[in-house]
Amino acid sequence: MRNPPTLPLKGGGWGRGRNLRSAIGMMRDYKEEARDLIEGRVLFDAPMKRYTSIKVGGPAECLLFPKDVKELRKVIRHAGRKRIPVFILGKGTNLIVRDRGIHGWVVSLTQGMKKVKMDGEVLEAEAGCPLQQLVQFSVQKGLAGLEPFFGIPGTVGGGLAMNAGAWGTELKDVIHSVTLMKEDGEIVKRPQSRLRFTYRNLVLPPSWIILKGRFRLKEGRREEILERVKSFSEMRKRTQPLDYPSAGSVFKNPEEGQAGKWIDETGLKGFRMGQAMVSDRHANFIINLGKATAEEVLRLMEWVERRVYEEKGISLEREVRVVGEA
Ligand SMILES: Cc1cc2nc3c(=O)[nH]c(=O)nc-3n(C[C@H](O)[C@H](O)[C@H](O)COP(=O)(O)OP(=O)(O)OC[C@H]3O[C@@H](n4cnc5c(N)ncnc54)[C@H](O)[C@@H]3O)c2cc1C
């Protein structure tokens, strides 16, 4: 097989001096190359607004759905050899993808890697499994500990990468161990004692991928577990603007208290930039009224940061991750 061309790295363009025809040729080769690599689905110029909960974002040049760990390893090794940038996508519920989209390969584990199994009081879930499904499975099996996470719309991989949390509990509190793939495709397992979780983050070397998590739970009465799930779910419905697309809480809670409280006190509830609006139900949510662009969301985020700093002297730190070409 012919050696495919190297994908241009970040910064855009196909390199100075190349004419349009060769650029188009390179693009075609690179696309065919991605399709040849795996049996799982491969999409080109996939609009990221379809793959993010806030529904903004330009196209991913190439979106790959490896069907298992073997295919993922192929993708990672190939991308490494060719120096193709890789971004791992969960369910896109904590992401703002810029309007110019993402260069390189976006890899989703949500179609092939989502099995869950039980091992005594430990549940093991692959990274692409929705967190919601994991909680439901724990209820069925009469295992307590995951109830607060019901309603967080991401995957197990995204949840661990973000150290997702709700109602005073974080995934770090129930994690037993995590299986990871290094940038060269090697697979390693890390027990909880060797993982460093911080507020909304799991500290990992760049390019490492979470393959699965094992969660240490406790046997309990199914009805009681279900009751707790329901009450957390009710609280969520009462406090969050779930009828509009969003990326959840935009800012981390600063030491001084809840980010939403400071944004509210700055008078920003309902403030709009185009079709992006600070929710009037929960001030730490930015909602998409229908046709918002990533630029509108980002401008609104900057405005909130500036106003809260000017009025309250508080620097808000972003919880959402912003990716894509600037
Ligand atoms: C309505 C709503 C409510 C929410 N409520 C909460 C809440 O209560 N608590 C909370 O913490 N969050 C909440 N969120 C935010 C979000 O759901 C969580 O952060 C979630 O864990 C993100 O998971 P994801 O699969 O969508 O990850 P993505 O948004 O796709 O990705 C987030 C980050 O994780 C990385 N990542 C994803 N998968 C992997 C992997 N396998 N290996 C390595 N890195 C990976 C990505 O590269 C990215 O950097 C909410 C969001 C919404 C829209």
Ligand as a Chemical Component Dictionary entry (heavy atoms), coordinates in Angstrom:
data_LIG
# 
_chem_comp.id                   LIG 
_chem_comp.type                 NON-POLYMER 
_chem_comp.pdbx_formal_charge   0 
_chem_comp.three_letter_code    LIG 
# 
loop_
_chem_comp_atom.comp_id 
_chem_comp_atom.atom_id 
_chem_comp_atom.alt_atom_id 
_chem_comp_atom.type_symbol 
_chem_comp_atom.charge 
_chem_comp_atom.model_Cartn_x 
_chem_comp_atom.model_Cartn_y 
_chem_comp_atom.model_Cartn_z 
_chem_comp_atom.pdbx_ordinal 
LIG C1  C1  C 0 -27.468 19.122 31.510 1  
LIG C2  C2  C 0 -26.088 18.809 32.010 2  
LIG C3  C3  C 0 -25.886 18.511 33.342 3  
LIG C4  C4  C 0 -24.611 18.225 33.818 4  
LIG N1  N1  N 0 -24.439 17.950 35.143 5  
LIG C5  C5  C 0 -23.212 17.669 35.599 6  
LIG C6  C6  C 0 -23.006 17.388 36.991 7  
LIG O1  O1  O 0 -23.930 17.340 37.784 8  
LIG N2  N2  N 0 -21.744 17.123 37.392 9  
LIG C7  C7  C 0 -20.682 17.134 36.559 10 
LIG O2  O2  O 0 -19.546 16.880 36.979 11 
LIG N3  N3  N 0 -20.853 17.408 35.233 12 
LIG C8  C8  C 0 -22.070 17.673 34.747 13 
LIG N4  N4  N 0 -22.238 17.952 33.419 14 
LIG C9  C9  C 0 -21.060 18.007 32.528 15 
LIG C10 C10 C 0 -20.714 16.695 31.820 16 
LIG O3  O3  O 0 -21.864 15.886 31.636 17 
LIG C11 C11 C 0 -19.662 15.897 32.578 18 
LIG O4  O4  O 0 -18.465 16.617 32.709 19 
LIG C12 C12 C 0 -19.368 14.559 31.896 20 
LIG O5  O5  O 0 -18.604 13.786 32.754 21 
LIG C13 C13 C 0 -18.639 14.719 30.548 22 
LIG O6  O6  O 0 -18.630 13.457 29.924 23 
LIG P1  P1  P 0 -18.625 13.312 28.348 24 
LIG O7  O7  O 0 -18.588 11.871 28.018 25 
LIG O8  O8  O 0 -19.703 14.092 27.747 26 
LIG O9  O9  O 0 -17.210 13.966 28.006 27 
LIG P2  P2  P 0 -16.858 15.012 26.851 28 
LIG O10 O10 O 0 -17.595 16.273 27.101 29 
LIG O11 O11 O 0 -17.021 14.377 25.523 30 
LIG O12 O12 O 0 -15.316 15.227 27.121 31 
LIG C14 C14 C 0 -14.886 15.905 28.281 32 
LIG C15 C15 C 0 -13.364 15.719 28.417 33 
LIG O13 O13 O 0 -13.098 14.355 28.729 34 
LIG C16 C16 C 0 -12.159 13.811 27.795 35 
LIG N5  N5  N 0 -12.495 12.396 27.598 36 
LIG C17 C17 C 0 -13.687 11.870 27.275 37 
LIG N6  N6  N 0 -13.604 10.525 27.207 38 
LIG C18 C18 C 0 -12.311 10.206 27.476 39 
LIG C19 C19 C 0 -11.585 8.987  27.544 40 
LIG N7  N7  N 0 -12.155 7.800  27.312 41 
LIG N8  N8  N 0 -10.269 9.046  27.848 42 
LIG C20 C20 C 0 -9.664  10.233 28.074 43 
LIG N9  N9  N 0 -10.292 11.421 28.028 44 
LIG C21 C21 C 0 -11.598 11.405 27.733 45 
LIG C22 C22 C 0 -12.371 14.627 26.523 46 
LIG O14 O14 O 0 -11.229 14.572 25.696 47 
LIG C23 C23 C 0 -12.618 16.011 27.118 48 
LIG O15 O15 O 0 -11.404 16.633 27.440 49 
LIG C24 C24 C 0 -23.508 18.236 32.928 50 
LIG C25 C25 C 0 -23.724 18.515 31.571 51 
LIG C26 C26 C 0 -24.995 18.798 31.107 52 
LIG C27 C27 C 0 -25.209 19.082 29.647 53 
# 
loop_
_chem_comp_bond.comp_id 
_chem_comp_bond.atom_id_1 
_chem_comp_bond.atom_id_2 
_chem_comp_bond.value_order 
_chem_comp_bond.pdbx_ordinal 
LIG C1  C2  SING 1  
LIG C2  C3  SING 2  
LIG C2  C26 DOUB 3  
LIG C3  C4  DOUB 4  
LIG C4  N1  SING 5  
LIG C4  C24 SING 6  
LIG N1  C5  DOUB 7  
LIG C5  C6  SING 8  
LIG C5  C8  SING 9  
LIG C6  O1  DOUB 10 
LIG C6  N2  SING 11 
LIG N2  C7  SING 12 
LIG C7  O2  DOUB 13 
LIG C7  N3  SING 14 
LIG N3  C8  DOUB 15 
LIG C8  N4  SING 16 
LIG N4  C9  SING 17 
LIG N4  C24 SING 18 
LIG C9  C10 SING 19 
LIG C10 O3  SING 20 
LIG C10 C11 SING 21 
LIG C11 O4  SING 22 
LIG C11 C12 SING 23 
LIG C12 O5  SING 24 
LIG C12 C13 SING 25 
LIG C13 O6  SING 26 
LIG O6  P1  SING 27 
LIG P1  O7  DOUB 28 
LIG P1  O8  SING 29 
LIG P1  O9  SING 30 
LIG O9  P2  SING 31 
LIG P2  O10 DOUB 32 
LIG P2  O11 SING 33 
LIG P2  O12 SING 34 
LIG O12 C14 SING 35 
LIG C14 C15 SING 36 
LIG C15 O13 SING 37 
LIG C15 C23 SING 38 
LIG O13 C16 SING 39 
LIG C16 N5  SING 40 
LIG C16 C22 SING 41 
LIG N5  C17 SING 42 
LIG N5  C21 SING 43 
LIG C17 N6  DOUB 44 
LIG N6  C18 SING 45 
LIG C18 C19 SING 46 
LIG C18 C21 DOUB 47 
LIG C19 N7  SING 48 
LIG C19 N8  DOUB 49 
LIG N8  C20 SING 50 
LIG C20 N9  DOUB 51 
LIG N9  C21 SING 52 
LIG C22 O14 SING 53 
LIG C22 C23 SING 54 
LIG C23 O15 SING 55 
LIG C24 C25 DOUB 56 
LIG C25 C26 SING 57 
LIG C26 C27 SING 58 
# 
